[in-house]
Amino acid sequence: MKVLIIGGGNMGNTFAESFLSAHIIRPKDLLILETNPQRAEYLRERNRGTIYQTPGNYINEADLVVLAVKPQDAETVYPVLRPYLTPNTLVLSIMAGVRLESIEKGLGISKIIRSMPNLPAQVGMGMTAFTAKEEVSRKELIEVQNLLSTTGRAIYFDDERMIDAATAISGSGPAYVYYFMKYMIEAAMQLGFSESQAELLVWQTFVGAMQLHNKSALSCDEWIKRVASKGGTTEAALHVFEGSHLGDAIQNGVIAAFKRAEELGS
């Protein structure tokens, strides 16, 4: 399969590196269109396949075109690509909030897959939700899922609305985690730890907790009960969280993110 990535920014580069590292795409079969001269040179220095800075006939040689540009640049990119695409061209979009209907209208083709990766894809630990137009075959879906899985995990949804829901959970989710970590670090410093000590305590706690959770079949509630002994320190903290309605605030925040994702895509 010959793959063309439109846009060699952070996510475009992440996908290129993942495809090559997994040996799922050969360097000669990977093309990147990146118009910024400095960024193009950066990609060449890292052997990210063949780098182009202007559109050309090479575009219609690609079996898969990956749209890795910013959502606000989509309307500028569509007319550039459209003359080179055929009805058999398969397109994978990783543009946040851009709906299948909009991409189809802009490019004039129907074989489109929309995905929503997240930031940890940069270290091979990403979570990507994806959906597709009915014109995409099962074989093509499997091929694209294999590509997406080089950046972490991938899950398919029939209903495009679930991509907006996934945006609110896994897309925005890393920021929620960092937000909680930030205030744990600040609390640790209030208790007398230095900044570096506080960061180590919190970071390793999160890493360890996730590794422990991943190696068991216990639910979050079961793990909480294992840590929180009756009348102990953990229970004291949990009572404050519950009294502050922290759980409700988290759920309300996720719902707000979902509604905003829907608004941006409308």
LINTA-V618203 format. One line per field, one symbol per residue. ss: DSSP state (2 for helix, 1 for strand, 0 for the rest). phi: phi as a letter, one per 20 degrees, with the letter a starting at -180 (. if undefined). burial: # if it has 16 or more other C-alpha atoms within 10 Angstrom, else .. Layout:
ss = ???
phi = ???
burial = ???
This chain:
ss = 00111100022222222222200000222111100022222222200001110000222220011110002222222222220000000111100000022222222000011111002222200111111100000222222222222221111100002222222222222222222222222222220000222222222222222222220000022222222000002222222222200222222222222222222220
phi = .edddeodfgfffgffffgffelecegfddccdcefgffffgfffdlenedddcfaffffefecddedefgfegfffgffegfeedgefeddddefnefggfffffemcdecddccecgfgfcmcfccdbbbffffffffffffffffffdqdccecfefgfffffgfeefeggfffffffgffffffffeoffffffffgfgfffffffffffecdfeffffgffeeffmeffffffffgffelfffffffffffffffffffee
burial = ..#######.##########....#.#..######...##..#....#####......##.#.######.#..#..##..#..##...############..##.#################.#.########..#....#..##.########.#...#.############.......##.##..##........##..##........................#......#..................#..##.###....
